[in-house]
């Protein structure tokens, strides 16, 4: 869904997307375009997150908040979660390879990034938040991930 990326990169505003839909109101495909624009969210930071949003909706899961700041009970920022379900106190993370590759800080090794992510996840779990993670490969058959998310909702 390129709309997420266009909004995230500020190439277009929601109002501009809506205006474009209205200009093409009588064109073939406009109904689907309206659905895409209504679902678009510029907080999705990657194609993997966008595809995850589509899979989450298709699985019948509640809509999550995107890029939610996760804090300790004392208010210390642990980081931002790709997905957050407040009503279930559950965090969801899409794990693409890019954060272990081109997004590494200077001098950082992939193993360092993996270790930092593990420490972050442990801190999130210590706040009594459920956690579900998934990868590109798991987006293909999302039912297993959807079950994992539902178990995290239940705290098991």
MISEPA-479017 format. One record per atom (N, C-alpha, C): residue number from 1; atom name; x, y, z. Coordinates in steps of 0.001 Angstrom, whole numbers, plus 524288, in hexadecimal, padded with zeros to 5 digits. Atoms other than C-alpha are relative to their C-alpha. Layout:
! MISEPA-479017
MARLO_NUM_CA_X_Y_Z
...
END
This chain:
! MISEPA-479017
MARLO_1_N_8034B_7FB70_80000
MARLO_1_CA_80000_80000_80000
MARLO_1_C_8037A_804D0_80000
MARLO_2_N_7FC8B_7FB7D_8005A
MARLO_2_CA_807EC_80B84_7FB23
MARLO_2_C_7FDF3_804C9_802E5
MARLO_3_N_8021F_7FB66_7FD56
MARLO_3_CA_7FEB8_8152A_801ED
MARLO_3_C_8029A_800D9_80541
MARLO_4_N_7FD4C_7FF7B_7FAF4
MARLO_4_CA_804FB_8125A_80F36
MARLO_4_C_8054B_80295_7FF41
MARLO_5_N_7FAC7_7FDF1_800F1
MARLO_5_CA_81275_8150B_809D6
MARLO_5_C_7FFEA_805A6_7FE3B
MARLO_6_N_80064_7FA94_801D4
MARLO_6_CA_80E41_82177_802DF
MARLO_6_C_7FEAA_803A5_80482
MARLO_7_N_80154_7FCCF_7FB6D
MARLO_7_CA_80819_82694_80F60
MARLO_7_C_8049F_80057_803C3
MARLO_8_N_7FB90_8001B_7FC5D
MARLO_8_CA_813B7_82264_817B0
MARLO_8_C_80468_80393_7FE31
MARLO_9_N_7FBC4_7FCC4_8022C
MARLO_9_CA_81D58_8292E_80EA6
MARLO_9_C_7FE3F_8059B_7FEF5
MARLO_10_N_80256_7FACE_800B5
MARLO_10_CA_81470_83529_80E38
MARLO_10_C_8001A_801BD_7FA47
MARLO_11_N_80067_7FEC8_80590
MARLO_11_CA_81376_83454_7FF6F
MARLO_11_C_7FA90_801F2_7FEAE
MARLO_12_N_80578_7FE8B_800C3
MARLO_12_CA_804DF_8367A_800B8
MARLO_12_C_7FD7C_80058_80565
MARLO_13_N_802E1_7FF9D_7FB12
MARLO_13_CA_7FB57_83A52_80B70
MARLO_13_C_7FAF7_7FCCF_7FF91
MARLO_14_N_8050C_802B0_8004C
MARLO_14_CA_7EEDA_8332C_80F1B
MARLO_14_C_7FBFB_80333_7FCE9
MARLO_15_N_803AC_7FCA9_802DE
MARLO_15_CA_7E73B_83ECD_809CD
MARLO_15_C_800F1_7FFAA_7FA1F
MARLO_16_N_7FEC5_80072_80595
MARLO_16_CA_7EE53_83DDE_7FCBA
MARLO_16_C_7FE40_7FABB_7FDD3
MARLO_17_N_801E8_8051D_801B9
MARLO_17_CA_7EB54_82F5B_7FBE6
MARLO_17_C_7FA13_8001C_7FF57
MARLO_18_N_805B8_7FFAF_8004B
MARLO_18_CA_7DCFA_83205_7FECB
MARLO_18_C_7FE42_8033C_7FB4D
MARLO_19_N_8014A_7FCB2_8047A
MARLO_19_CA_7DCC2_83CD0_7F498
MARLO_19_C_800A6_7FCFC_7FAE6
MARLO_20_N_7FF1E_8032A_804A6
MARLO_20_CA_7E26F_8339B_7EA7C
MARLO_20_C_7FBB1_7FBF9_7FF2C
MARLO_21_N_80456_803C4_8004D
MARLO_21_CA_7D7FD_8298D_7ED9E
MARLO_21_C_7FB17_802B7_7FDF1
MARLO_22_N_804A3_7FD27_801B9
MARLO_22_CA_7CD66_833C7_7EBCC
MARLO_22_C_80050_80182_7FA3C
MARLO_23_N_7FF64_7FE90_8058D
MARLO_23_CA_7D2F8_8383F_7DEC1
MARLO_23_C_7FEF7_7FB5B_7FC72
MARLO_24_N_800DA_804AC_80329
MARLO_24_CA_7D239_82A44_7D9F2
MARLO_24_C_7FB34_7FCF3_80195
MARLO_25_N_8049E_8028B_7FDC0
MARLO_25_CA_7C4FF_82758_7DFFD
MARLO_25_C_7FD36_7FC50_7FC45
MARLO_26_N_802F8_80337_803B2
MARLO_26_CA_7BF5D_82186_7D38A
MARLO_26_C_80379_7FC32_7FCFA
MARLO_27_N_7FC6F_80386_802CE
MARLO_27_CA_7CB3A_819DC_7CF39
MARLO_27_C_7FFBE_7FA7D_8023B
MARLO_28_N_7FFCE_80574_7FE63
MARLO_28_CA_7CC4F_80B2E_7CF9B
MARLO_28_C_80435_7FF55_8042F
MARLO_29_N_7FC3C_800F5_7FBD9
MARLO_29_CA_7D32F_80698_7DC08
MARLO_29_C_7FFB6_803E8_80474
MARLO_30_N_80055_7FBF4_7FC01
MARLO_30_CA_7CF21_81271_7E3F0
MARLO_30_C_7FE3C_7FDD9_80543
MARLO_31_N_801DC_8023E_7FB0D
MARLO_31_CA_7C808_80A39_7EE27
MARLO_31_C_80489_7FD85_802F6
MARLO_32_N_7FB6B_8026C_7FD83
MARLO_32_CA_7D455_8025E_7F0D3
MARLO_32_C_803E3_80435_801BA
MARLO_33_N_7FC70_7FBBB_7FE93
MARLO_33_CA_7DC8A_80ED1_7F0CA
MARLO_33_C_7FE27_802B2_804FC
MARLO_34_N_80221_7FDA9_7FB35
MARLO_34_CA_7D385_8147C_7FB31
MARLO_34_C_80159_7FCAC_804C0
MARLO_35_N_7FEB4_80388_7FBA4
MARLO_35_CA_7D5B5_80877_803B2
MARLO_35_C_805C9_80071_80168
MARLO_36_N_7FA5E_7FF81_7FF1A
MARLO_36_CA_7E470_809A9_8020D
MARLO_36_C_80131_8050F_802EF
MARLO_37_N_7FF04_7FAEC_7FD88
MARLO_37_CA_7E467_8180F_805A6
MARLO_37_C_7FDE6_80012_80599
MARLO_38_N_8023C_80026_7FAB8
MARLO_38_CA_7DB82_815B7_8115A
MARLO_38_C_80369_7FCD2_803B7
MARLO_39_N_7FCC2_80377_7FCC5
MARLO_39_CA_7E4BF_80B12_81644
MARLO_39_C_80595_8020A_80097
MARLO_40_N_7FA90_7FE20_8000D
MARLO_40_CA_7F170_81266_81361
MARLO_40_C_80175_8028F_80532
MARLO_41_N_7FE1C_7FDD7_7FB0D
MARLO_41_CA_7F9A7_81629_81F29
MARLO_41_C_805CC_8012B_7FF70
MARLO_42_N_7FA8E_7FE5C_800A6
MARLO_42_CA_8063E_81DDF_81E21
MARLO_42_C_8038A_7FE83_8047B
MARLO_43_N_7FCAA_801C2_7FBAF
MARLO_43_CA_80AF9_81889_82B26
MARLO_43_C_802A5_7FACD_7FECB
MARLO_44_N_7FD64_804D7_8019D
MARLO_44_CA_80E56_80BA4_82476
MARLO_44_C_80538_80186_7FD99
MARLO_45_N_7FAC6_7FE49_8018D
MARLO_45_CA_81D02_80CD2_822AD
MARLO_45_C_8029D_7FC96_7FBE5
MARLO_46_N_7FDA0_80373_803DD
MARLO_46_CA_81F74_801BF_81925
MARLO_46_C_7FBC4_7FCF6_7FD26
MARLO_47_N_80394_8035A_802EA
MARLO_47_CA_81925_7F916_80F0F
MARLO_47_C_7FE58_7FB66_8036A
MARLO_48_N_80147_8045C_7FC7F
MARLO_48_CA_819D2_7EE0A_81909
MARLO_48_C_7FBDE_80177_803F9
MARLO_49_N_803F8_7FE40_7FC4C
MARLO_49_CA_81200_7F600_822BA
MARLO_49_C_7FAC1_800BE_7FD4B
MARLO_50_N_804DE_7FF6A_802F5
MARLO_50_CA_807F5_7F95C_81852
MARLO_50_C_7FDA3_7FAAF_7FED7
MARLO_51_N_80204_80545_80121
MARLO_51_CA_806B9_7EB2A_81432
MARLO_51_C_7FE04_7FD6F_804FA
MARLO_52_N_801D6_8020C_7FAF7
MARLO_52_CA_80572_7E7AA_82296
MARLO_52_C_7FAA2_80238_8014F
MARLO_53_N_8050D_7FD8D_7FEF1
MARLO_53_CA_7FA42_7F168_8240E
MARLO_53_C_7FBA9_7FD62_7FCD5
MARLO_54_N_803D5_80297_8035C
MARLO_54_CA_7F333_7EB2C_81898
MARLO_54_C_7FEDE_7FA83_80214
MARLO_55_N_800AE_80556_7FDFA
MARLO_55_CA_7F57A_7DD83_81E30
MARLO_55_C_7FD00_8000E_80529
MARLO_56_N_802C3_7FF85_7FB00
MARLO_56_CA_7F0D9_7E1D5_82BB5
MARLO_56_C_7FA30_800DC_7FF03
MARLO_57_N_80587_7FF01_80143
MARLO_57_CA_7E448_7E72A_825EB
MARLO_57_C_7FD7E_7FB28_7FDA2
MARLO_58_N_80228_804A5_80295
MARLO_58_CA_7E245_7DB2F_81D4D
MARLO_58_C_7FF0D_7FB8C_803DB
MARLO_59_N_80091_8041B_7FC05
MARLO_59_CA_7E3F2_7D26B_82940
MARLO_59_C_7FBA1_8013B_803D9
MARLO_60_N_8043F_7FE96_7FC85
MARLO_60_CA_7D8E6_7D9A8_83014
MARLO_60_C_801BF_801DF_8055A
MARLO_61_N_7FE04_7FDF0_7FB09
MARLO_61_CA_7E19C_7DEFD_83AD7
MARLO_61_C_7FE91_805BD_80086
MARLO_62_N_80113_7FA6A_7FF53
MARLO_62_CA_7DECB_7EC46_840E0
MARLO_62_C_8045F_8034B_7FDA7
MARLO_63_N_7FC18_7FC6F_80237
MARLO_63_CA_7E5BA_7F7D1_83AA8
MARLO_63_C_803B4_801C8_80458
MARLO_64_N_7FC3F_7FE32_7FC1B
MARLO_64_CA_7F247_7FAF3_84207
MARLO_64_C_80143_805CA_7FF4F
MARLO_65_N_7FD9F_7FAD9_80066
MARLO_65_CA_7F838_80825_844EE
MARLO_65_C_8056E_7FF23_7FDC6
MARLO_66_N_7FACB_8008A_80259
MARLO_66_CA_80483_80A1D_83CCC
MARLO_66_C_803E4_80399_802B0
MARLO_67_N_7FB98_7FCF7_7FDE6
MARLO_67_CA_8119D_80EE9_841FD
MARLO_67_C_7FECC_80223_80575
MARLO_68_N_80168_7FE92_7FAA7
MARLO_68_CA_80D2B_80F0E_85022
MARLO_68_C_804DD_80027_8037A
MARLO_69_N_7FBA9_7FFA1_7FC46
MARLO_69_CA_816F9_813D0_85A3D
MARLO_69_C_7FEDF_7FC73_804A9
MARLO_70_N_80089_8039B_7FB97
MARLO_70_CA_818EF_80920_86453
MARLO_70_C_8036E_8020D_80465
MARLO_71_N_7FD42_7FDD3_7FB7A
MARLO_71_CA_81CAD_80E04_871CC
MARLO_71_C_7FF77_7FC61_804AB
MARLO_72_N_8005B_802D6_7FB17
MARLO_72_CA_81F89_807F8_87EEA
MARLO_72_C_7FBDE_8029D_80367
MARLO_73_N_803BC_7FDB3_7FC53
MARLO_73_CA_81642_80A5D_88A48
MARLO_73_C_8020A_80531_80219
MARLO_74_N_7FD98_7FB23_7FE21
MARLO_74_CA_81FE6_81500_88E79
MARLO_74_C_80072_80420_7FBAF
MARLO_75_N_7FFEC_7FC34_80442
MARLO_75_CA_81ED4_81B8D_88122
MARLO_75_C_804C7_7FFD4_7FC7C
MARLO_76_N_7FB50_80077_80343
MARLO_76_CA_82BFE_81752_87B4C
MARLO_76_C_7FE8B_7FDB3_7FAAF
MARLO_77_N_80127_801CF_8054A
MARLO_77_CA_82B0C_815C2_86C87
MARLO_77_C_80331_7FB23_7FEB1
MARLO_78_N_7FD64_804D2_801A8
MARLO_78_CA_82E20_807E9_8682E
MARLO_78_C_800A5_7FFCD_7FA16
MARLO_79_N_7FFC1_7FFE1_805B2
MARLO_79_CA_82BD1_80ACA_859D9
MARLO_79_C_7FA91_80073_7FDBE
MARLO_80_N_80505_7FFDB_802BD
MARLO_80_CA_8212C_80B23_84FB2
MARLO_80_C_7FEC4_7FA91_7FE04
MARLO_81_N_801D1_8050C_801FD
MARLO_81_CA_81938_7FF32_84C56
MARLO_81_C_7FD7B_800E3_7FAAC
MARLO_82_N_8027E_7FF9F_80522
MARLO_82_CA_8154C_7FCF7_83E37
MARLO_82_C_7FA12_7FFFB_80093
MARLO_83_N_8059D_800B2_7FF32
MARLO_83_CA_807D5_7F8C4_842F9
MARLO_83_C_7FEE7_7FF97_805D4
MARLO_84_N_80169_8004A_7FA81
MARLO_84_CA_800E7_7FA48_84FF7
MARLO_84_C_7FA15_7FFA3_8007F
MARLO_85_N_8057F_800AB_7FECE
MARLO_85_CA_7F3CE_7F58B_854D2
MARLO_85_C_7FF3F_80153_805C6
MARLO_86_N_8008B_7FE32_7FA9B
MARLO_86_CA_7F0D8_7FD7A_86104
MARLO_86_C_7FC3C_7FC9E_80320
MARLO_87_N_803F4_802FB_7FD27
MARLO_87_CA_7E4B9_7F5B8_864A5
MARLO_87_C_801E7_7FA95_801A2
MARLO_88_N_7FDCB_8051C_7FEB1
MARLO_88_CA_7ED0F_7E964_8651B
MARLO_88_C_80582_80071_80246
MARLO_89_N_7FAAC_7FF13_7FE05
MARLO_89_CA_7F9CB_7EF92_86A15
MARLO_89_C_803E6_7FC91_7FD14
MARLO_90_N_7FCCB_8036A_80350
MARLO_90_CA_800B7_7E919_85EA2
MARLO_90_C_802D1_80321_7FBCB
MARLO_91_N_7FC91_7FDA3_803E9
MARLO_91_CA_80BDE_7ED38_855D4
MARLO_91_C_800B4_7FC1F_7FB8A
MARLO_92_N_7FECC_8032C_80492
MARLO_92_CA_80DDB_7E82A_847FC
MARLO_92_C_8049A_80268_7FD22
MARLO_93_N_7FB54_7FE24_802C2
MARLO_93_CA_81AA7_7E91E_84096
MARLO_93_C_800BF_7FCF3_7FAF9
MARLO_94_N_7FE78_8025F_804F8
MARLO_94_CA_81D4C_7E68C_83245
MARLO_94_C_805ED_80057_7FFB2
MARLO_95_N_7FA48_8002D_8003D
MARLO_95_CA_82B78_7E248_830F2
MARLO_95_C_801DF_7FF2C_7FA6C
MARLO_96_N_7FD83_80048_80519
MARLO_96_CA_8311B_7E577_823B6
MARLO_96_C_805E5_7FFE7_800BF
MARLO_97_N_7FA48_80066_7FF90
MARLO_97_CA_83F7E_7E36D_820FE
MARLO_97_C_802AD_80549_7FFD6
MARLO_98_N_7FD81_7FAF9_800EC
MARLO_98_CA_841DD_7F1C5_81E20
MARLO_98_C_8024B_80259_80501
MARLO_99_N_7FDDD_7FDB2_7FB32
MARLO_99_CA_843B2_7F5A2_82C67
MARLO_99_C_804E5_7FD25_801CF
MARLO_100_N_7FB3A_802DE_7FEBD
MARLO_100_CA_84E58_7EB60_82D41
MARLO_100_C_803F7_80076_7FB93
MARLO_101_N_7FC96_7FF27_8047F
MARLO_101_CA_85494_7F02D_820A2
MARLO_101_C_8012A_805BB_7FF47
MARLO_102_N_7FEB1_7FA9E_80163
MARLO_102_CA_8546F_7FDB6_81AB8
MARLO_102_C_7FE99_80409_80425
MARLO_103_N_8015E_7FC45_7FBE4
MARLO_103_CA_84E7A_8041F_826D2
MARLO_103_C_8038D_7FFA4_804CE
MARLO_104_N_7FC52_8005C_7FBA4
MARLO_104_CA_859C8_80042_82F94
MARLO_104_C_802CC_80533_800C1
MARLO_105_N_7FCF2_7FB50_7FED8
MARLO_105_CA_860AB_80B6B_83667
MARLO_105_C_805AE_7FF00_7FE7E
MARLO_106_N_7FA77_800C8_8015C
MARLO_106_CA_86EEA_80DC0_83289
MARLO_106_C_802C9_7FCBB_80434
MARLO_107_N_7FD13_8036C_7FC7B
MARLO_107_CA_87746_80313_8388C
MARLO_107_C_7FCC0_7FBB8_80285
MARLO_108_N_80368_803EC_7FDA2
MARLO_108_CA_86B85_7FAFB_83CA5
MARLO_108_C_7FFD4_7FB23_7FC8E
MARLO_109_N_80060_80507_802BB
MARLO_109_CA_86B43_7ECA1_838DE
MARLO_109_C_7FA61_7FE02_80056
MARLO_110_N_8054E_8022A_7FFB9
MARLO_110_CA_85EB4_7E52F_835BC
MARLO_110_C_7FEE1_7FD40_8052D
MARLO_111_N_800BD_802A6_7FAFE
MARLO_111_CA_860A8_7DCFE_841FE
MARLO_111_C_7FEEB_803D0_8046A
MARLO_112_N_80108_7FBF7_7FC0B
MARLO_112_CA_860FE_7E970_84A21
MARLO_112_C_7FA4E_801C4_7FFB5
MARLO_113_N_80565_7FE41_800B9
MARLO_113_CA_853FC_7EDBE_84464
MARLO_113_C_7FC29_7FBD7_801ED
MARLO_114_N_8035C_80441_7FE32
MARLO_114_CA_84DF2_7E05F_846FE
MARLO_114_C_7FFF2_7FFD8_805FB
MARLO_115_N_7FFAE_80010_7FA48
MARLO_115_CA_852CE_7E0BC_85514
MARLO_115_C_7FCFB_80499_8025B
MARLO_116_N_802DE_7FB69_7FE13
MARLO_116_CA_84D89_7EE94_8571E
MARLO_116_C_7FA19_7FF1E_7FF9A
MARLO_117_N_80588_8010E_800B7
MARLO_117_CA_84063_7EA35_851C2
MARLO_117_C_7FE18_7FC11_8040E
MARLO_118_N_8016B_803D3_7FC01
MARLO_118_CA_8404F_7DE98_85B1E
MARLO_118_C_7FF73_8029B_8054F
MARLO_119_N_80031_7FD32_7FB04
MARLO_119_CA_84334_7E76F_866C2
MARLO_119_C_7FB18_80373_8002F
MARLO_120_N_804B2_7FCB1_80056
MARLO_120_CA_83874_7F0C8_86246
MARLO_120_C_7FB18_7FCBA_800C1
MARLO_121_N_80494_80368_7FF69
MARLO_121_CA_82EB2_7E59F_8610A
MARLO_121_C_7FF72_7FE1F_805A0
MARLO_122_N_8003A_801A1_7FA85
MARLO_122_CA_83232_7E0A5_86E9E
MARLO_122_C_7FDDA_80461_8036E
MARLO_123_N_801E3_7FB86_7FCF2
MARLO_123_CA_82FD1_7EE51_8741C
MARLO_123_C_7FA2D_800E3_7FF17
MARLO_124_N_80596_7FF67_80134
MARLO_124_CA_822AB_7EF17_86D30
MARLO_124_C_7FCE0_7FBD3_802D2
MARLO_125_N_802B7_80442_7FD54
MARLO_125_CA_81EA6_7E1CB_8727C
MARLO_125_C_7FFF9_800D7_805EC
MARLO_126_N_7FFBC_7FEE9_7FA5F
MARLO_126_CA_82307_7E613_88019
MARLO_126_C_7FBCE_803E1_801AC
MARLO_127_N_80446_7FC50_7FEE1
MARLO_127_CA_81892_7F0AE_87F27
MARLO_127_C_7FAB0_7FD54_7FF99
MARLO_128_N_804C1_80331_80040
MARLO_128_CA_80E97_7E5AD_87E2A
MARLO_128_C_7FCE7_80100_7FB03
MARLO_129_N_8026D_7FF63_8051B
MARLO_129_CA_80BE0_7E837_86FE4
MARLO_129_C_800B1_7FAF6_7FCF3
MARLO_130_N_7FF89_8046D_80382
MARLO_130_CA_808F4_7DD3A_8668A
MARLO_130_C_80356_80191_7FB54
MARLO_131_N_7FC83_7FEE9_8046C
MARLO_131_CA_81213_7DC0C_85ADC
MARLO_131_C_7FF3F_7FBD8_7FBDB
MARLO_132_N_80021_80380_80480
MARLO_132_CA_810B4_7D625_84D66
MARLO_132_C_8038F_80252_7FBD5
MARLO_133_N_7FC61_7FE5B_8041D
MARLO_133_CA_81B04_7D6CD_842BC
MARLO_133_C_7FF09_7FCA6_7FB2F
MARLO_134_N_80064_80309_804D3
MARLO_134_CA_81AE9_7D295_83485
MARLO_134_C_803BD_80234_7FBED
MARLO_135_N_7FC3D_7FEB3_8041F
MARLO_135_CA_8233B_7D2F7_82842
MARLO_135_C_7FD4D_7FFEF_7FAAC
MARLO_136_N_80209_8000C_8055B
MARLO_136_CA_82181_7D454_81999
MARLO_136_C_7FDA6_7FABD_7FE94
MARLO_137_N_801CB_8053A_80186
MARLO_137_CA_82030_7C5AF_817B4
MARLO_137_C_7FAB1_7FECA_80270
MARLO_138_N_804E1_80124_7FD46
MARLO_138_CA_81523_7C526_821A5
MARLO_138_C_7FB60_80330_7FDF4
MARLO_139_N_80446_7FCFA_8024F
MARLO_139_CA_80D4D_7CF89_81A6B
MARLO_139_C_7FD1F_7FCE4_7FBD4
MARLO_140_N_80267_80314_8042E
MARLO_140_CA_80A9D_7C592_80FB0
MARLO_140_C_7FB76_7FCB9_801FC
MARLO_141_N_80419_8032F_7FD93
MARLO_141_CA_80298_7BCCF_818B8
MARLO_141_C_7FF3B_80230_8057E
MARLO_142_N_8004C_7FCDC_7FB3D
MARLO_142_CA_7FE79_7C649_82358
MARLO_142_C_7FCD4_7FD73_8045F
MARLO_143_N_8035A_8026F_7FC02
MARLO_143_CA_7F523_7BD17_82A99
MARLO_143_C_8031B_7FE8D_804E0
MARLO_144_N_7FCBB_80174_7FB82
MARLO_144_CA_80035_7B835_83350
MARLO_144_C_8015B_804D5_80336
MARLO_145_N_7FEC1_7FB1F_7FD48
MARLO_145_CA_8040D_7C632_83699
MARLO_145_C_7FB1F_80219_802B8
MARLO_146_N_804DD_7FE28_7FD9F
MARLO_146_CA_7F5D9_7C9F3_8390B
MARLO_146_C_7FEE4_7FCFF_80508
MARLO_147_N_800AE_80320_7FB40
MARLO_147_CA_7F4F9_7BEB2_842C4
MARLO_147_C_803E1_801AF_80438
MARLO_148_N_7FC01_7FE2C_7FC4D
MARLO_148_CA_80198_7C355_8491F
MARLO_148_C_7FE5C_8052A_8027B
MARLO_149_N_801D9_7FAF7_7FE01
MARLO_149_CA_7FBF0_7D10A_84A74
MARLO_149_C_7FB77_7FF20_803C9
MARLO_150_N_80479_8010D_7FC90
MARLO_150_CA_7EF4C_7CBC4_85034
MARLO_150_C_801C8_7FDAA_8053D
MARLO_151_N_7FDF1_80236_7FB18
MARLO_151_CA_7F70E_7C3BB_85A36
MARLO_151_C_80288_80447_8033F
MARLO_152_N_7FDA3_7FB9B_7FD25
MARLO_152_CA_7FEA5_7D00D_85DBF
MARLO_152_C_7FBC1_8035F_80283
MARLO_153_N_8046A_7FD14_7FDC5
MARLO_153_CA_7F18D_7D6E7_85FD4
MARLO_153_C_7FE3E_7FD8A_8052A
MARLO_154_N_801E1_802E3_7FB6B
MARLO_154_CA_7EE1F_7CC5C_869AE
MARLO_154_C_80432_7FF5F_80431
MARLO_155_N_7FBC1_80077_7FC34
MARLO_155_CA_7FB52_7CD0D_87064
MARLO_155_C_80252_7FA92_8006D
MARLO_156_N_7FDC2_80544_7FFCD
MARLO_156_CA_7FF3E_7BF34_86CDE
MARLO_156_C_803C0_7FF09_7FB97
END
